[in-house]
Amino acid sequence: MSADPSVAPVATGRRERNKQRMRARIFSAALSLFAEKGFEQTKVDDITERADVARGTFFNHFQHKEELVTTWSSRRQSRFEEKLRQSTPANDDLRVALRRCMTALVEINEEEEPGLNRVMLTSWVRAGLPITEPPRAAEVFANVIRTGVEEGRIKPGVDPIQVGYLLRDAYLGALFRWCRGDLKGDGLATELQNIVDFLLPSIVNDTSADDAK
């Protein structure tokens, strides 16, 4: 008798969901410990105890503790892109579009557990990920500038990729200062909006300057 073809996909789907839930459980336990104790001070055994799983279960989902840093970064990048998909209307002017990007970045950082950003950013830098990871934030900024070039709002000769990296680097610098405590209150949001306001006059066409105000 042949097997019901509908059974295998259901079972496979259930196994995948269970796998994802276990991975998320371990990841959540790890982040809470990193916020409490720091990345270096947290051992794999601490994570498995907090998650209430066997040590082998951890390594079924993560090759090593450092993979948690790449997972954290990748999830932040995905949340950034999702926020933009949910909130970006068509025909934004240049200033509004760039401010929207900065607002999404602020929200991602403010959603993190207190104390976690500094710990994870330090680990992110130590792992060399600013160099090896795809520059997805820079690409988002570059696409905004590229649209401005196509619409004639940006001065001829402006390189969207160069401006994208400039904005990404300015964001990271502001983020590091914010995590260090140099920016107070809503200082990160204000700092990032000021970066946009400072940059735009140097790249917009004079004929579109009013649109960038």
Contacts in CASP RR format, 6 or more apart in sequence:
PFRMAT RR
TARGET T0000
AUTHOR 0000-0000-0000
METHOD contacts of the structure
MODEL  1
MSADPSVAPVATGRRERNKQRMRARIFSAALSLFAEKGFEQTKVDDITER
ADVARGTFFNHFQHKEELVTTWSSRRQSRFEEKLRQSTPANDDLRVALRR
CMTALVEINEEEEPGLNRVMLTSWVRAGLPITEPPRAAEVFANVIRTGVE
EGRIKPGVDPIQVGYLLRDAYLGALFRWCRGDLKGDGLATELQNIVDFLL
PSIVNDTSADDAK
19 61 0 8 1.000
22 53 0 8 1.000
22 57 0 8 1.000
22 61 0 8 1.000
23 61 0 8 1.000
23 62 0 8 1.000
25 51 0 8 1.000
25 53 0 8 1.000
26 47 0 8 1.000
26 48 0 8 1.000
26 51 0 8 1.000
26 53 0 8 1.000
26 57 0 8 1.000
26 58 0 8 1.000
26 61 0 8 1.000
26 62 0 8 1.000
27 68 0 8 1.000
27 71 0 8 1.000
27 72 0 8 1.000
28 51 0 8 1.000
29 47 0 8 1.000
29 50 0 8 1.000
29 51 0 8 1.000
30 42 0 8 1.000
30 47 0 8 1.000
30 50 0 8 1.000
30 51 0 8 1.000
30 65 0 8 1.000
30 68 0 8 1.000
31 68 0 8 1.000
31 72 0 8 1.000
31 113 0 8 1.000
31 116 0 8 1.000
31 120 0 8 1.000
32 50 0 8 1.000
32 113 0 8 1.000
33 42 0 8 1.000
33 46 0 8 1.000
33 47 0 8 1.000
33 50 0 8 1.000
34 42 0 8 1.000
34 68 0 8 1.000
34 116 0 8 1.000
34 119 0 8 1.000
34 120 0 8 1.000
34 123 0 8 1.000
35 113 0 8 1.000
35 114 0 8 1.000
35 115 0 8 1.000
35 116 0 8 1.000
35 119 0 8 1.000
37 46 0 8 1.000
38 119 0 8 1.000
39 65 0 8 1.000
39 69 0 8 1.000
39 119 0 8 1.000
39 120 0 8 1.000
39 122 0 8 1.000
39 123 0 8 1.000
42 65 0 8 1.000
43 65 0 8 1.000
44 55 0 8 1.000
44 58 0 8 1.000
44 65 0 8 1.000
45 55 0 8 1.000
47 58 0 8 1.000
47 65 0 8 1.000
48 54 0 8 1.000
48 55 0 8 1.000
48 56 0 8 1.000
48 57 0 8 1.000
48 58 0 8 1.000
51 58 0 8 1.000
62 68 0 8 1.000
62 71 0 8 1.000
66 123 0 8 1.000
66 127 0 8 1.000
69 120 0 8 1.000
69 123 0 8 1.000
69 124 0 8 1.000
69 127 0 8 1.000
69 129 0 8 1.000
70 127 0 8 1.000
70 129 0 8 1.000
70 133 0 8 1.000
72 120 0 8 1.000
72 124 0 8 1.000
73 120 0 8 1.000
73 124 0 8 1.000
73 129 0 8 1.000
73 133 0 8 1.000
76 108 0 8 1.000
77 136 0 8 1.000
77 137 0 8 1.000
79 108 0 8 1.000
80 104 0 8 1.000
80 105 0 8 1.000
80 108 0 8 1.000
80 136 0 8 1.000
80 137 0 8 1.000
80 140 0 8 1.000
81 136 0 8 1.000
81 140 0 8 1.000
83 104 0 8 1.000
83 107 0 8 1.000
83 108 0 8 1.000
84 100 0 8 1.000
84 101 0 8 1.000
84 104 0 8 1.000
84 140 0 8 1.000
87 100 0 8 1.000
87 104 0 8 1.000
88 97 0 8 1.000
88 100 0 8 1.000
92 100 0 8 1.000
93 153 0 8 1.000
93 211 0 8 1.000
93 212 0 8 1.000
94 144 0 8 1.000
94 148 0 8 1.000
94 153 0 8 1.000
94 154 0 8 1.000
94 200 0 8 1.000
94 204 0 8 1.000
94 208 0 8 1.000
94 211 0 8 1.000
94 212 0 8 1.000
95 196 0 8 1.000
95 197 0 8 1.000
95 200 0 8 1.000
95 211 0 8 1.000
95 212 0 8 1.000
95 213 0 8 1.000
97 144 0 8 1.000
97 147 0 8 1.000
98 141 0 8 1.000
98 144 0 8 1.000
98 167 0 8 1.000
98 196 0 8 1.000
98 200 0 8 1.000
99 193 0 8 1.000
99 196 0 8 1.000
101 137 0 8 1.000
101 140 0 8 1.000
101 141 0 8 1.000
101 144 0 8 1.000
101 167 0 8 1.000
102 171 0 8 1.000
102 189 0 8 1.000
102 192 0 8 1.000
102 193 0 8 1.000
102 195 0 8 1.000
102 196 0 8 1.000
103 189 0 8 1.000
103 192 0 8 1.000
105 137 0 8 1.000
105 171 0 8 1.000
105 175 0 8 1.000
105 192 0 8 1.000
106 188 0 8 1.000
106 189 0 8 1.000
106 192 0 8 1.000
109 117 0 8 1.000
109 175 0 8 1.000
109 178 0 8 1.000
109 188 0 8 1.000
110 188 0 8 1.000
112 120 0 8 1.000
117 175 0 8 1.000
117 179 0 8 1.000
118 179 0 8 1.000
118 180 0 8 1.000
121 175 0 8 1.000
121 176 0 8 1.000
121 179 0 8 1.000
124 130 0 8 1.000
130 172 0 8 1.000
135 165 0 8 1.000
135 168 0 8 1.000
137 168 0 8 1.000
137 171 0 8 1.000
138 161 0 8 1.000
138 164 0 8 1.000
138 165 0 8 1.000
138 167 0 8 1.000
138 168 0 8 1.000
139 164 0 8 1.000
141 163 0 8 1.000
141 164 0 8 1.000
141 167 0 8 1.000
141 168 0 8 1.000
142 160 0 8 1.000
142 161 0 8 1.000
142 163 0 8 1.000
142 164 0 8 1.000
142 165 0 8 1.000
143 160 0 8 1.000
145 154 0 8 1.000
145 158 0 8 1.000
145 160 0 8 1.000
145 163 0 8 1.000
145 164 0 8 1.000
145 203 0 8 1.000
146 160 0 8 1.000
148 154 0 8 1.000
149 158 0 8 1.000
149 160 0 8 1.000
152 205 0 8 1.000
152 208 0 8 1.000
153 204 0 8 1.000
153 205 0 8 1.000
153 208 0 8 1.000
153 211 0 8 1.000
153 212 0 8 1.000
154 160 0 8 1.000
154 203 0 8 1.000
154 204 0 8 1.000
154 205 0 8 1.000
155 203 0 8 1.000
155 204 0 8 1.000
155 205 0 8 1.000
158 203 0 8 1.000
163 199 0 8 1.000
163 203 0 8 1.000
166 199 0 8 1.000
167 195 0 8 1.000
167 196 0 8 1.000
167 199 0 8 1.000
170 195 0 8 1.000
170 199 0 8 1.000
171 192 0 8 1.000
171 195 0 8 1.000
174 183 0 8 1.000
174 188 0 8 1.000
174 191 0 8 1.000
174 192 0 8 1.000
174 195 0 8 1.000
175 188 0 8 1.000
177 183 0 8 1.000
177 191 0 8 1.000
178 187 0 8 1.000
178 188 0 8 1.000
178 191 0 8 1.000
183 190 0 8 1.000
183 191 0 8 1.000
200 212 0 8 1.000
201 209 0 8 1.000
201 212 0 8 1.000
204 211 0 8 1.000
204 212 0 8 1.000
END
